[in-house]
Amino acid sequence: MMPSTIQDWLRIIYVVFSFFAALCLGAIKSVLVGPIAALLLILGNVGVILGLLPSHIYWTFYTLIKTQKFDAYLKVALVFALPALFAIWVGLSIAGSVLVGLGYGFFTPWVSSFEAFRHDHDSAYLMFFHCIVDGTWGTIKGSCTVVRDFADVCVHSYPVYLKELRESPYTNEYKPLRLIHVPGCIIVGIMGLIVEIPLFTAIAIVKSPYLLFKGWQRLVHDLISREGPFLETACIPIAGLTILMWPIIVIGSIIMAIFSSFFIGLYGAVIVYQERSFQRGLAYVIAMVAEFDEYTNDWLYLREGSILPKPRYRKKLSASLDPSVGVHHSSEGPRIGSVIREAPPILMASLSSRRSVRETIHEVKMVQVWGNMMRSCEMRGRELLDAKVITITDLSDWLKAKNGKEAGIIGVGVPCYTIFHNILYSIKAGSEGLLILDDIEITHLNRPEDKMMEWFFQPLMVLKEQIKCMEENEVRFMEKIILFGTNPQRIQAWDNGSVVPQNAVRVAQLEGIARRMVGMARRISMFPTYRRRYSHIVKSLIAGKESCAPKEGSFRSNKEGSFRSNKEGSIKSMSTKSSTSIEIV
């Protein structure tokens, strides 16, 4: 449709000028700022890798000696193999840091120039000013943030994972890995690399022309008909950049498919260990090719399923993380135990449906969930501080990484306590999903399409059904064991009006639910950006308490009165439940 008025022509000229201005200014910023940001990121990550290498070697050897997951013969074999594994780690991590640094330093200033046109500004002058300024100092600060997050993973997350490996008890489900199992794991892992890498590469390359031209067709059609990302004028420049960069996106999808195939192939060795079957490991190798073919067909809107064979490689579809909780057979999806054990996600570009940018705002984004969780933690932490359930010393110990048993109260207990109260709030409000701050409701329909959300949303819904059946006294008892874990002195010191249930089976069920929630909170604490964000919350709590001027009522939701803690930190009565026993899910 041709423009009919002078205003339409002026709008077209403005959009074209904005696009080329952002394109040129972004390229200039990439040349000037990109090398500095890339150098900071590369040098910072390499310094963390080499500086912590002795500590990583010590922690790993110590864990290898203490863990019950391996028998003595396998431990000896791994001791001799660890130097080679650490050499591979150093090589791959340095190479990855270089690639990430170059990509981040080059693309971030460029994209920031286009993003400047998406913000609401009072005048065109401010818009072009932000087009010049955005992505300069922010890119340099962002590179330092990436180094900080990478250091948190190496300093905190990796030791936590090793601690779990050391303390994981002997179970009948997963017996210690013996040296005799290793040859089968190695053979399947090697076969996985031999099969997955070439076939994944072939499938990605064969379907890449379709992804390229279908993507261009969709974007050009949206441009002509003013649909999707071209519906709002402010989004047209960055949508135009997508058209130009689409071949790079397609190439990146191929590279990510090849990169993912390496880990998916090696995961066959884990399948052999988990299933104690060499045949099921081979079935996994074959099935993953069909899974990838089916995955790409879904993203590209091709035929459903795959013509390739997909043998079953699991003896059972789902398993409970905790024997005391039981097994839940749900039609809505697998639980966290089975989901986490599946292969890593395969990354491919998607041809999403044509929708307005304003329509997508109604979907809950992962950044909303992440920020909402941090605000909730600050709100609950402030309440616990005011009730003297936790102290400034607890907060300081967590920041200084001192007194690990007490620091776990802040690092794991408070987030877990927050999640528990969010579930209670959702139950009280009658929500079908999870109701968080700002009246945001997360359901199966609007939840973020994020792998982390897939891991945790369904298990939280299972926990919600279990918590629905709890009585008020059981809820208060759960508060204590969730917040303080295995610290009996702190549990006894907090008088929130709870009484230990007389039924020993019931106590075991409640403790099993608490262990699952603590496990979720501990896994969330291992994510890269978590510690940096959470440390800001802890520092804010310390500063607010030391200034003796806490802002009462801030960060509080007006609809959470039924679950507000009293002076001793206990919650008020929730809606009466007729059931007196917990449903084993």
ZATIKOL-147592 format. One line per field, with one value per residue (C-alpha): residue number from 1; residue in one letter; x, y, z. Coordinates in steps of 0.1 Angstrom, whole numbers, always signed. Layout:
<sites>
resi	(NUM | ...)
resn	(a | ...)
c1	(X | ...)
c2	(Y | ...)
c3	(Z | ...)
</sites>
This chain:
<sites>
resi	(1 | 2 | 3 | 4 | 5 | 6 | 7 | 8 | 9 | 10 | 11 | 12 | 13 | 14 | 15 | 16 | 17 | 18 | 19 | 20 | 21 | 22 | 23 | 24 | 25 | 26 | 27 | 28 | 29 | 30 | 31 | 32 | 33 | 34 | 35 | 36 | 37 | 38 | 39 | 40 | 41 | 42 | 43 | 44 | 45 | 46 | 47 | 48 | 49 | 50 | 51 | 52 | 53 | 54 | 55 | 56 | 57 | 58 | 59 | 60 | 61 | 62 | 63 | 64 | 65 | 66 | 67 | 68 | 69 | 70 | 71 | 72 | 73 | 74 | 75 | 76 | 77 | 78 | 79 | 80 | 81 | 82 | 83 | 84 | 85 | 86 | 87 | 88 | 89 | 90 | 91 | 92 | 93 | 94 | 95 | 96 | 97 | 98 | 99 | 100 | 101 | 102 | 103 | 104 | 105 | 106 | 107 | 108 | 109 | 110 | 111 | 112 | 113 | 114 | 115 | 116 | 117 | 118 | 119 | 120 | 121 | 122 | 123 | 124 | 125 | 126 | 127 | 128 | 129 | 130 | 131 | 132 | 133 | 134 | 135 | 136 | 137 | 138 | 139 | 140 | 141 | 142 | 143 | 144 | 145 | 146 | 147 | 148 | 149 | 150 | 151 | 152 | 153 | 154 | 155 | 156 | 157 | 158 | 159 | 160 | 161 | 162 | 163 | 164 | 165 | 166 | 167 | 168 | 169 | 170 | 171 | 172 | 173 | 174 | 175 | 176 | 177 | 178 | 179 | 180 | 181 | 182 | 183 | 184 | 185 | 186 | 187 | 188 | 189 | 190 | 191 | 192 | 193 | 194 | 195 | 196 | 197 | 198 | 199 | 200 | 201 | 202 | 203 | 204 | 205 | 206 | 207 | 208 | 209 | 210 | 211 | 212 | 213 | 214 | 215 | 216 | 217 | 218 | 219 | 220 | 221 | 222 | 223 | 224 | 225 | 226 | 227 | 228 | 229 | 230 | 231 | 232 | 233 | 234 | 235 | 236 | 237 | 238 | 239 | 240 | 241 | 242 | 243 | 244 | 245 | 246 | 247 | 248 | 249 | 250 | 251 | 252 | 253 | 254 | 255 | 256 | 257 | 258 | 259 | 260 | 261 | 262 | 263 | 264 | 265 | 266 | 267 | 268 | 269 | 270 | 271 | 272 | 273 | 274 | 275 | 276 | 277 | 278 | 279 | 280 | 281 | 282 | 283 | 284 | 285 | 286 | 287 | 288 | 289 | 290 | 291 | 292 | 293 | 294 | 295 | 296 | 297 | 298 | 299 | 300 | 301 | 302 | 303 | 304 | 305 | 306 | 307 | 308 | 309 | 310 | 311 | 312 | 313 | 314 | 315 | 316 | 317 | 318 | 319 | 320 | 321 | 322 | 323 | 324 | 325 | 326 | 327 | 328 | 329 | 330 | 331 | 332 | 333 | 334 | 335 | 336 | 337 | 338 | 339 | 340 | 341 | 342 | 343 | 344 | 345 | 346 | 347 | 348 | 349 | 350 | 351 | 352 | 353 | 354 | 355 | 356 | 357 | 358 | 359 | 360 | 361 | 362 | 363 | 364 | 365 | 366 | 367 | 368 | 369 | 370 | 371 | 372 | 373 | 374 | 375 | 376 | 377 | 378 | 379 | 380 | 381 | 382 | 383 | 384 | 385 | 386 | 387 | 388 | 389 | 390 | 391 | 392 | 393 | 394 | 395 | 396 | 397 | 398 | 399 | 400 | 401 | 402 | 403 | 404 | 405 | 406 | 407 | 408 | 409 | 410 | 411 | 412 | 413 | 414 | 415 | 416 | 417 | 418 | 419 | 420 | 421 | 422 | 423 | 424 | 425 | 426 | 427 | 428 | 429 | 430 | 431 | 432 | 433 | 434 | 435 | 436 | 437 | 438 | 439 | 440 | 441 | 442 | 443 | 444 | 445 | 446 | 447 | 448 | 449 | 450 | 451 | 452 | 453 | 454 | 455 | 456 | 457 | 458 | 459 | 460 | 461 | 462 | 463 | 464 | 465 | 466 | 467 | 468 | 469 | 470 | 471 | 472 | 473 | 474 | 475 | 476 | 477 | 478 | 479 | 480 | 481 | 482 | 483 | 484 | 485 | 486 | 487 | 488 | 489 | 490 | 491 | 492 | 493 | 494 | 495 | 496 | 497 | 498 | 499 | 500 | 501 | 502 | 503 | 504 | 505 | 506 | 507 | 508 | 509 | 510 | 511 | 512 | 513 | 514 | 515 | 516 | 517 | 518 | 519 | 520 | 521 | 522 | 523 | 524 | 525 | 526 | 527 | 528 | 529 | 530 | 531 | 532 | 533 | 534 | 535 | 536 | 537 | 538 | 539 | 540 | 541 | 542 | 543 | 544 | 545 | 546 | 547 | 548 | 549 | 550 | 551 | 552 | 553 | 554 | 555 | 556 | 557 | 558 | 559 | 560 | 561 | 562 | 563 | 564 | 565 | 566 | 567 | 568 | 569 | 570 | 571 | 572 | 573 | 574 | 575 | 576 | 577 | 578 | 579 | 580 | 581 | 582 | 583 | 584 | 585)
resn	(m | m | p | s | t | i | q | d | w | l | r | i | i | y | v | v | f | s | f | f | a | a | l | c | l | g | a | i | k | s | v | l | v | g | p | i | a | a | l | l | l | i | l | g | n | v | g | v | i | l | g | l | l | p | s | h | i | y | w | t | f | y | t | l | i | k | t | q | k | f | d | a | y | l | k | v | a | l | v | f | a | l | p | a | l | f | a | i | w | v | g | l | s | i | a | g | s | v | l | v | g | l | g | y | g | f | f | t | p | w | v | s | s | f | e | a | f | r | h | d | h | d | s | a | y | l | m | f | f | h | c | i | v | d | g | t | w | g | t | i | k | g | s | c | t | v | v | r | d | f | a | d | v | c | v | h | s | y | p | v | y | l | k | e | l | r | e | s | p | y | t | n | e | y | k | p | l | r | l | i | h | v | p | g | c | i | i | v | g | i | m | g | l | i | v | e | i | p | l | f | t | a | i | a | i | v | k | s | p | y | l | l | f | k | g | w | q | r | l | v | h | d | l | i | s | r | e | g | p | f | l | e | t | a | c | i | p | i | a | g | l | t | i | l | m | w | p | i | i | v | i | g | s | i | i | m | a | i | f | s | s | f | f | i | g | l | y | g | a | v | i | v | y | q | e | r | s | f | q | r | g | l | a | y | v | i | a | m | v | a | e | f | d | e | y | t | n | d | w | l | y | l | r | e | g | s | i | l | p | k | p | r | y | r | k | k | l | s | a | s | l | d | p | s | v | g | v | h | h | s | s | e | g | p | r | i | g | s | v | i | r | e | a | p | p | i | l | m | a | s | l | s | s | r | r | s | v | r | e | t | i | h | e | v | k | m | v | q | v | w | g | n | m | m | r | s | c | e | m | r | g | r | e | l | l | d | a | k | v | i | t | i | t | d | l | s | d | w | l | k | a | k | n | g | k | e | a | g | i | i | g | v | g | v | p | c | y | t | i | f | h | n | i | l | y | s | i | k | a | g | s | e | g | l | l | i | l | d | d | i | e | i | t | h | l | n | r | p | e | d | k | m | m | e | w | f | f | q | p | l | m | v | l | k | e | q | i | k | c | m | e | e | n | e | v | r | f | m | e | k | i | i | l | f | g | t | n | p | q | r | i | q | a | w | d | n | g | s | v | v | p | q | n | a | v | r | v | a | q | l | e | g | i | a | r | r | m | v | g | m | a | r | r | i | s | m | f | p | t | y | r | r | r | y | s | h | i | v | k | s | l | i | a | g | k | e | s | c | a | p | k | e | g | s | f | r | s | n | k | e | g | s | f | r | s | n | k | e | g | s | i | k | s | m | s | t | k | s | s | t | s | i | e | i | v)
c1	(+0 | +15 | +17 | -11 | -1 | +29 | +29 | +33 | +62 | +79 | +74 | +90 | +120 | +124 | +124 | +149 | +172 | +170 | +179 | +210 | +220 | +218 | +236 | +266 | +268 | +266 | +295 | +316 | +309 | +317 | +351 | +359 | +344 | +343 | +380 | +381 | +351 | +364 | +398 | +384 | +362 | +389 | +416 | +392 | +379 | +414 | +426 | +398 | +405 | +442 | +440 | +415 | +430 | +450 | +418 | +397 | +423 | +423 | +385 | +381 | +407 | +392 | +357 | +369 | +384 | +353 | +325 | +306 | +295 | +326 | +344 | +381 | +393 | +375 | +388 | +423 | +417 | +401 | +431 | +453 | +428 | +421 | +453 | +441 | +406 | +418 | +440 | +409 | +390 | +416 | +418 | +381 | +373 | +399 | +388 | +352 | +361 | +378 | +348 | +323 | +345 | +347 | +310 | +300 | +323 | +313 | +275 | +264 | +273 | +256 | +224 | +223 | +221 | +190 | +175 | +177 | +149 | +125 | +125 | +101 | +118 | +105 | +123 | +142 | +174 | +173 | +167 | +197 | +217 | +210 | +218 | +253 | +258 | +240 | +263 | +296 | +302 | +274 | +292 | +324 | +304 | +286 | +319 | +330 | +296 | +302 | +335 | +319 | +292 | +318 | +339 | +308 | +303 | +339 | +342 | +307 | +286 | +313 | +322 | +285 | +281 | +312 | +297 | +265 | +286 | +305 | +274 | +251 | +242 | +243 | +209 | +196 | +185 | +221 | +247 | +283 | +299 | +324 | +354 | +338 | +311 | +335 | +344 | +307 | +303 | +334 | +323 | +288 | +302 | +326 | +298 | +276 | +302 | +307 | +270 | +256 | +281 | +279 | +242 | +233 | +255 | +239 | +204 | +212 | +229 | +202 | +174 | +194 | +183 | +147 | +153 | +171 | +145 | +115 | +128 | +134 | +100 | +83 | +102 | +97 | +60 | +57 | +75 | +51 | +20 | +31 | +26 | +46 | +78 | +70 | +36 | +51 | +72 | +98 | +106 | +111 | +149 | +158 | +135 | +153 | +186 | +171 | +166 | +202 | +215 | +193 | +220 | +243 | +215 | +211 | +249 | +248 | +220 | +241 | +271 | +250 | +235 | +270 | +282 | +252 | +257 | +291 | +275 | +244 | +267 | +287 | +255 | +251 | +277 | +255 | +225 | +246 | +254 | +218 | +201 | +229 | +224 | +248 | +219 | +199 | +229 | +230 | +192 | +198 | +224 | +199 | +169 | +186 | +190 | +153 | +146 | +167 | +150 | +116 | +127 | +138 | +106 | +85 | +105 | +103 | +66 | +74 | +58 | +52 | +75 | +104 | +109 | +140 | +137 | +133 | +138 | +130 | +160 | +144 | +130 | +105 | +93 | +96 | +111 | +107 | +136 | +126 | +113 | +93 | +73 | +63 | +58 | +35 | +21 | +10 | -2 | +12 | +48 | +77 | +89 | +122 | +140 | +134 | +137 | +171 | +184 | +174 | +198 | +209 | +187 | +193 | +194 | +179 | +165 | +127 | +102 | +78 | +43 | +36 | +24 | +25 | +52 | +25 | +8 | +40 | +41 | +12 | +35 | +55 | +92 | +120 | +135 | +102 | +103 | +139 | +135 | +103 | +120 | +147 | +122 | +103 | +135 | +142 | +106 | +108 | +143 | +133 | +103 | +126 | +151 | +124 | +112 | +148 | +145 | +177 | +204 | +229 | +256 | +239 | +239 | +275 | +286 | +270 | +287 | +320 | +314 | +321 | +305 | +290 | +262 | +249 | +254 | +232 | +203 | +207 | +219 | +193 | +169 | +156 | +150 | +133 | +112 | +102 | +92 | +71 | +52 | +47 | +30 | +9 | -1 | -11 | -32 | -50 | -57 | -71 | -46 | -43 | -6 | +19 | +10 | +39 | +43 | +28 | -3 | +16 | +3 | +24 | +5 | +11 | -1 | +19 | +50 | +84 | +97 | +129 | +146 | +151 | +114 | +106 | +128 | +111 | +76 | +60 | +76 | +64 | +29 | +33 | +44 | +15 | -10 | +8 | +9 | -29 | -35 | -15 | -30 | -19 | +4 | +21 | +26 | +44 | +64 | +75 | +86 | +111 | +126 | +127 | +145 | +169 | +174 | +193 | +202 | +183 | +194 | +180 | +148 | +142 | +151 | +124 | +90 | +65 | +37 | +44 | +42 | +59 | +32 | +28 | +26 | +61 | +50 | +36 | +68 | +88 | +65 | +68 | +106 | +106 | +87 | +111 | +141 | +127 | +121 | +156 | +171 | +153 | +166 | +201 | +200 | +188 | +216 | +241 | +230 | +256 | +237 | +221 | +249 | +255 | +218 | +213 | +243 | +227 | +197 | +217 | +237 | +205 | +191 | +223 | +223 | +187 | +191 | +222 | +207 | +178 | +154 | +137 | +110 | +80 | +56 | +80 | +83 | +50 | +20 | -14 | -29 | -6 | -22 | -33 | +2 | +20 | +43 | +35 | +60 | +76 | +78 | +49 | +23 | -14 | -40 | -45 | -78 | -91 | -84 | -106 | -79 | -56 | -31 | -9 | -15 | +15 | +24)
c2	(+0 | +33 | +63 | +88 | +118 | +140 | +127 | +91 | +101 | +119 | +89 | +67 | +91 | +93 | +55 | +51 | +78 | +64 | +30 | +40 | +64 | +36 | +13 | +37 | +49 | +13 | +3 | +32 | +24 | -13 | -3 | +21 | +5 | -32 | -39 | -24 | -43 | -75 | -71 | -66 | -96 | -119 | -108 | -110 | -145 | -158 | -143 | -161 | -194 | -194 | -178 | -203 | -233 | -245 | -242 | -260 | -288 | -291 | -291 | -316 | -341 | -337 | -344 | -373 | -389 | -382 | -390 | -422 | -421 | -440 | -471 | -472 | -484 | -458 | -431 | -441 | -441 | -406 | -393 | -401 | -387 | -354 | -336 | -342 | -331 | -299 | -292 | -295 | -273 | -245 | -247 | -247 | -221 | -197 | -202 | -197 | -165 | -152 | -159 | -145 | -114 | -106 | -112 | -92 | -63 | -61 | -66 | -50 | -14 | -20 | -34 | -6 | +20 | +4 | -1 | +36 | +42 | +18 | +40 | +69 | +102 | +137 | +148 | +134 | +150 | +129 | +98 | +104 | +114 | +80 | +64 | +78 | +73 | +40 | +10 | +28 | +29 | +5 | -21 | -17 | -21 | -51 | -68 | -63 | -78 | -108 | -114 | -110 | -135 | -160 | -156 | -162 | -195 | -205 | -194 | -203 | -225 | -250 | -257 | -260 | -286 | -305 | -303 | -319 | -346 | -353 | -353 | -373 | -405 | -440 | -450 | -481 | -461 | -449 | -472 | -462 | -461 | -489 | -491 | -519 | -495 | -470 | -488 | -489 | -452 | -443 | -464 | -449 | -414 | -418 | -433 | -404 | -380 | -400 | -402 | -369 | -344 | -353 | -360 | -329 | -309 | -324 | -318 | -282 | -275 | -291 | -271 | -239 | -227 | -231 | -212 | -185 | -179 | -186 | -161 | -134 | -141 | -137 | -105 | -89 | -98 | -81 | -51 | -47 | -54 | -36 | -66 | -82 | -63 | -36 | -27 | +0 | +26 | +27 | -10 | -7 | +1 | -29 | -51 | -39 | -49 | -83 | -86 | -77 | -99 | -129 | -148 | -144 | -157 | -187 | -194 | -190 | -215 | -240 | -234 | -238 | -270 | -284 | -272 | -287 | -321 | -324 | -324 | -343 | -371 | -372 | -374 | -409 | -420 | -405 | -425 | -457 | -450 | -440 | -469 | -494 | -505 | -503 | -510 | -480 | -458 | -468 | -463 | -427 | -420 | -430 | -413 | -379 | -376 | -381 | -357 | -330 | -336 | -333 | -303 | -284 | -294 | -279 | -246 | -243 | -254 | -284 | -319 | -331 | -358 | -374 | -402 | -413 | -441 | -430 | -459 | -456 | -452 | -448 | -475 | -451 | -417 | -399 | -404 | -386 | -367 | -378 | -412 | -397 | -376 | -404 | -404 | -380 | -390 | -358 | -353 | -317 | -326 | -344 | -334 | -318 | -350 | -363 | -330 | -321 | -355 | -351 | -339 | -302 | -280 | -276 | -240 | -230 | -198 | -198 | -184 | -170 | -160 | -125 | -105 | -70 | -60 | -47 | -81 | -98 | -75 | -95 | -125 | -129 | -125 | -143 | -109 | -101 | -134 | -129 | -93 | -102 | -130 | -106 | -81 | -108 | -120 | -84 | -81 | -114 | -107 | -74 | -90 | -116 | -90 | -69 | -100 | -108 | -142 | -135 | -111 | -87 | -113 | -139 | -115 | -104 | -141 | -148 | -119 | -129 | -166 | -174 | -200 | -221 | -236 | -203 | -187 | -213 | -197 | -165 | -181 | -209 | -205 | -170 | -176 | -209 | -192 | -166 | -193 | -210 | -178 | -170 | -204 | -197 | -163 | -180 | -206 | -179 | -158 | -189 | -186 | -215 | -209 | -189 | -153 | -130 | -94 | -66 | -89 | -110 | -145 | -172 | -201 | -228 | -205 | -174 | -187 | -177 | -200 | -205 | -238 | -228 | -220 | -254 | -271 | -254 | -244 | -278 | -290 | -258 | -266 | -301 | -285 | -261 | -290 | -306 | -274 | -269 | -299 | -285 | -273 | -240 | -257 | -277 | -245 | -229 | -261 | -259 | -223 | -234 | -263 | -245 | -214 | -231 | -265 | -289 | -263 | -275 | -246 | -220 | -240 | -242 | -205 | -193 | -195 | -190 | -210 | -242 | -277 | -308 | -331 | -363 | -385 | -396 | -404 | -370 | -354 | -374 | -362 | -326 | -329 | -345 | -315 | -291 | -310 | -306 | -269 | -264 | -283 | -260 | -229 | -243 | -250 | -215 | -201 | -218 | -198 | -172 | -140 | -151 | -142 | -108 | -99 | -115 | -98 | -64 | -75 | -86 | -54 | -34 | -53 | -46 | -9 | -5 | -21 | -3 | +31 | +22 | +36 | +7 | +18 | -1 | -11 | -9 | -39 | -51 | -62 | -49 | -84 | -104 | -95 | -130 | -142 | -114 | -125 | -115 | -101 | -136 | -141 | -166 | -163 | -156 | -182 | -193 | -207 | -237 | -270 | -300 | -325 | -334 | -354 | -344 | -358 | -378 | -365)
c3	(+0 | -11 | +12 | +5 | +26 | +34 | +69 | +57 | +35 | +63 | +86 | +60 | +55 | +93 | +97 | +69 | +82 | +117 | +105 | +86 | +114 | +140 | +116 | +111 | +146 | +159 | +136 | +148 | +185 | +178 | +165 | +193 | +223 | +212 | +216 | +251 | +263 | +247 | +262 | +297 | +294 | +280 | +305 | +334 | +326 | +318 | +351 | +370 | +352 | +359 | +393 | +406 | +389 | +420 | +442 | +416 | +415 | +453 | +456 | +429 | +443 | +478 | +465 | +445 | +476 | +498 | +475 | +477 | +440 | +428 | +440 | +449 | +416 | +396 | +420 | +413 | +375 | +377 | +397 | +368 | +343 | +361 | +348 | +312 | +321 | +337 | +306 | +284 | +308 | +306 | +268 | +262 | +287 | +274 | +238 | +249 | +267 | +236 | +214 | +239 | +245 | +207 | +201 | +231 | +224 | +187 | +188 | +221 | +210 | +177 | +191 | +217 | +189 | +175 | +210 | +216 | +191 | +210 | +241 | +246 | +244 | +244 | +213 | +183 | +197 | +229 | +207 | +186 | +217 | +232 | +199 | +203 | +240 | +247 | +244 | +252 | +289 | +294 | +273 | +293 | +326 | +311 | +304 | +340 | +351 | +329 | +346 | +380 | +372 | +358 | +390 | +411 | +393 | +397 | +434 | +447 | +424 | +416 | +453 | +461 | +434 | +447 | +482 | +470 | +453 | +485 | +508 | +485 | +503 | +490 | +475 | +459 | +428 | +420 | +433 | +433 | +398 | +395 | +373 | +353 | +342 | +328 | +295 | +286 | +294 | +274 | +244 | +243 | +248 | +219 | +197 | +207 | +194 | +162 | +155 | +169 | +156 | +118 | +118 | +138 | +114 | +84 | +96 | +105 | +72 | +51 | +69 | +70 | +35 | +45 | +77 | +58 | +31 | +52 | +78 | +51 | +37 | +70 | +79 | +45 | +46 | +80 | +67 | +38 | +57 | +89 | +111 | +139 | +148 | +121 | +136 | +159 | +143 | +171 | +165 | +128 | +129 | +150 | +129 | +99 | +115 | +120 | +82 | +76 | +103 | +96 | +77 | +107 | +130 | +107 | +108 | +146 | +148 | +128 | +151 | +182 | +169 | +163 | +197 | +214 | +197 | +215 | +249 | +238 | +225 | +257 | +277 | +264 | +290 | +318 | +304 | +306 | +343 | +352 | +335 | +341 | +305 | +275 | +251 | +265 | +260 | +223 | +221 | +235 | +208 | +181 | +197 | +200 | +162 | +158 | +187 | +170 | +137 | +153 | +173 | +141 | +123 | +151 | +150 | +112 | +110 | +89 | +92 | +127 | +142 | +124 | +100 | +119 | +145 | +181 | +205 | +242 | +264 | +298 | +319 | +335 | +324 | +357 | +391 | +423 | +438 | +473 | +483 | +511 | +487 | +464 | +426 | +408 | +374 | +358 | +323 | +322 | +321 | +339 | +373 | +380 | +385 | +350 | +333 | +347 | +337 | +301 | +275 | +272 | +252 | +214 | +203 | +170 | +157 | +156 | +132 | +158 | +149 | +137 | +167 | +179 | +203 | +226 | +225 | +237 | +268 | +282 | +284 | +316 | +309 | +327 | +337 | +355 | +374 | +383 | +395 | +413 | +432 | +443 | +456 | +474 | +491 | +502 | +516 | +535 | +547 | +561 | +579 | +594 | +605 | +621 | +640 | +650 | +634 | +615 | +625 | +609 | +618 | +596 | +567 | +571 | +574 | +541 | +524 | +538 | +531 | +568 | +590 | +563 | +584 | +595 | +561 | +545 | +564 | +543 | +511 | +508 | +537 | +530 | +493 | +501 | +527 | +501 | +476 | +502 | +510 | +473 | +470 | +501 | +487 | +454 | +472 | +493 | +461 | +443 | +415 | +390 | +388 | +408 | +419 | +426 | +433 | +411 | +406 | +380 | +376 | +360 | +345 | +320 | +292 | +299 | +316 | +300 | +273 | +292 | +301 | +337 | +340 | +325 | +352 | +381 | +372 | +371 | +404 | +421 | +409 | +424 | +457 | +456 | +455 | +485 | +505 | +499 | +522 | +551 | +583 | +599 | +624 | +597 | +577 | +606 | +612 | +575 | +579 | +606 | +588 | +555 | +569 | +593 | +577 | +599 | +626 | +657 | +679 | +656 | +650 | +688 | +693 | +669 | +686 | +658 | +675 | +657 | +672 | +658 | +645 | +666 | +635 | +626 | +590 | +587 | +599 | +574 | +546 | +556 | +558 | +524 | +509 | +527 | +513 | +478 | +482 | +497 | +468 | +443 | +461 | +462 | +425 | +418 | +439 | +415 | +385 | +372 | +379 | +412 | +437 | +423 | +424 | +458 | +473 | +465 | +485 | +515 | +515 | +513 | +543 | +563 | +553 | +562 | +596 | +605 | +597 | +621 | +596 | +578 | +555 | +568 | +542 | +513 | +490 | +506 | +485 | +496 | +490 | +513 | +546 | +553 | +552 | +571 | +598 | +634 | +659 | +664 | +626 | +623 | +596 | +603 | +597 | +561 | +548 | +567 | +550 | +557 | +549 | +578 | +559 | +530 | +496 | +485 | +451)
</sites>
